[in-house]
Structure formats: structure tokens, C-alpha cells
Amino acid sequence: AYPAIARENGIQGNVIVKFVIEKSGKVGAVEVLRSPSDILSKETVRVMEKLKQEVTFIPGMQRKRPVRVQFTMPVKYHLN
């Protein structure tokens, strides 16, 4: 859900987040690289931490062995 304080103040934009998919397929280290607001940063980290607990991804493979893979992606927050 969109953070209520951000909605009230009209805060929107892109949060750039960097994270790792570990050999086990779990989400590892999460880091916010850029954000228009601390509120949106905290919400993005909260969602990524929830992914750590609930989702297992297929890990990257190199020479038929699982390896850690780092991703950087935007999370878009937009008010209608």
C-alpha cells in the first residue's frame, strides 16, 4: 500500500534499489541507492524484507552451479 504520509504530502517518484539474489534463491542485502523521500525508501525496504521471508527465486547459474546475482531496479510510486 502507498504510505499514507507520502500520499497526504503528494510525494511520488522512483526509488532505485539494489539487492542480491543469493545462491539459495533468497533475497539478500537490500540497499536504496536513490529516493525522492525517506518515507518511500522505508516502504521499499519493508517490501523487499517481506520478499526475503516469502519468496524464493531461481538463482543465477554459472558452469551449472548457483551463484549470487546483484540486481538494480526502479520502484515507481505514482499518485493518480
C-alpha contacts under 8 A as a table, 3 or more apart, distances in Angstrom:
res1	aa1	res2	aa2	distance
2	Y	6	A	7.42
2	Y	7	R	6.86
2	Y	77	Y	7.73
3	P	6	A	5.37
3	P	7	R	6.28
3	P	39	I	7.32
3	P	40	L	7.38
3	P	43	E	7.10
4	A	7	R	5.04
4	A	8	E	6.18
5	I	8	E	5.15
5	I	9	N	6.24
5	I	39	I	7.76
6	A	9	N	5.19
6	A	10	G	5.92
6	A	11	I	4.90
6	A	12	Q	7.36
6	A	39	I	6.68
6	A	40	L	7.37
7	R	10	G	5.09
7	R	11	I	6.22
7	R	79	L	7.25
8	E	11	I	7.86
10	G	79	L	7.35
11	I	36	P	7.67
11	I	37	S	7.37
12	Q	36	P	7.23
12	Q	76	K	7.91
12	Q	77	Y	5.15
12	Q	78	H	5.28
12	Q	79	L	6.55
13	G	35	S	7.59
13	G	36	P	6.16
13	G	76	K	5.97
13	G	77	Y	5.22
13	G	78	H	6.34
14	N	34	R	7.99
14	N	35	S	6.36
14	N	36	P	7.00
14	N	74	P	6.00
14	N	75	V	5.54
14	N	76	K	4.52
14	N	77	Y	6.05
15	V	32	V	7.13
15	V	33	L	7.63
15	V	34	R	5.70
15	V	35	S	4.45
15	V	36	P	6.95
15	V	40	L	7.10
15	V	41	S	6.64
15	V	44	T	7.53
15	V	74	P	5.58
15	V	75	V	5.09
15	V	76	K	6.44
15	V	77	Y	7.80
16	I	32	V	5.98
16	I	33	L	5.41
16	I	34	R	5.09
16	I	35	S	6.46
16	I	72	T	6.93
16	I	73	M	5.74
16	I	74	P	4.47
16	I	75	V	6.30
17	V	30	V	7.07
17	V	31	E	5.73
17	V	32	V	4.41
17	V	33	L	5.62
17	V	34	R	7.28
17	V	44	T	7.87
17	V	72	T	5.68
17	V	73	M	5.60
17	V	74	P	6.28
17	V	75	V	7.36
18	K	30	V	5.81
18	K	31	E	5.14
18	K	32	V	6.20
18	K	33	L	6.77
18	K	70	Q	7.15
18	K	71	F	5.65
18	K	72	T	4.32
18	K	73	M	6.57
19	F	27	V	7.00
19	F	28	G	6.39
19	F	29	A	5.40
19	F	30	V	4.41
19	F	31	E	6.29
19	F	70	Q	5.79
19	F	71	F	5.47
19	F	72	T	6.53
20	V	27	V	5.79
20	V	28	G	4.88
20	V	29	A	5.66
20	V	30	V	7.00
20	V	68	R	6.64
20	V	69	V	5.57
20	V	70	Q	4.35
20	V	71	F	6.11
21	I	24	S	7.84
21	I	25	G	5.67
21	I	26	K	5.66
21	I	27	V	4.71
21	I	28	G	5.74
21	I	57	F	7.36
21	I	59	P	6.41
21	I	60	G	7.95
21	I	68	R	5.65
21	I	69	V	5.29
21	I	70	Q	6.40
21	I	71	F	7.81
22	E	25	G	5.22
22	E	26	K	5.47
22	E	27	V	6.21
22	E	28	G	5.90
22	E	59	P	6.62
22	E	67	V	6.92
22	E	68	R	4.56
22	E	69	V	6.72
23	K	26	K	7.52
23	K	59	P	5.57
23	K	60	G	7.37
23	K	66	P	5.19
23	K	67	V	4.97
23	K	68	R	5.14
24	S	56	T	7.82
24	S	59	P	6.61
24	S	66	P	7.76
25	G	56	T	5.07
25	G	57	F	4.51
25	G	58	I	5.32
25	G	59	P	4.74
26	K	52	K	5.88
26	K	55	V	6.92
26	K	56	T	5.09
26	K	57	F	6.25
27	V	30	V	7.94
27	V	48	M	7.73
27	V	49	E	8.00
27	V	51	L	6.81
27	V	52	K	4.91
27	V	56	T	7.62
27	V	57	F	7.93
28	G	52	K	7.17
30	V	45	V	6.98
30	V	48	M	7.19
31	E	45	V	7.70
32	V	35	S	7.20
32	V	41	S	6.54
32	V	45	V	7.55
35	S	38	D	7.07
35	S	40	L	6.99
35	S	41	S	6.09
36	P	40	L	7.31
37	S	40	L	5.39
37	S	41	S	6.35
38	D	41	S	4.88
38	D	42	K	6.11
39	I	42	K	5.29
39	I	43	E	6.35
40	L	43	E	5.07
40	L	44	T	6.15
40	L	77	Y	7.93
41	S	44	T	5.20
41	S	45	V	6.26
42	K	45	V	5.16
42	K	46	R	6.06
43	E	46	R	4.99
43	E	47	V	6.27
44	T	47	V	5.23
44	T	48	M	6.22
44	T	75	V	7.52
45	V	48	M	5.02
45	V	49	E	6.03
46	R	49	E	5.15
46	R	50	K	6.30
47	V	50	K	5.03
47	V	51	L	6.37
48	M	51	L	4.96
48	M	52	K	6.50
49	E	52	K	5.05
49	E	53	Q	6.88
50	K	53	Q	5.34
50	K	54	E	6.31
51	L	54	E	5.16
51	L	55	V	5.29
52	K	55	V	6.22
52	K	56	T	7.76
59	P	66	P	5.82
59	P	67	V	6.49
59	P	68	R	6.92
59	P	69	V	7.37
60	G	66	P	5.58
60	G	67	V	5.28
60	G	68	R	6.43
60	G	69	V	6.07
61	M	64	K	5.70
61	M	65	R	5.27
61	M	66	P	4.49
61	M	67	V	5.65
62	Q	65	R	5.30
62	Q	66	P	6.38
62	Q	67	V	6.52
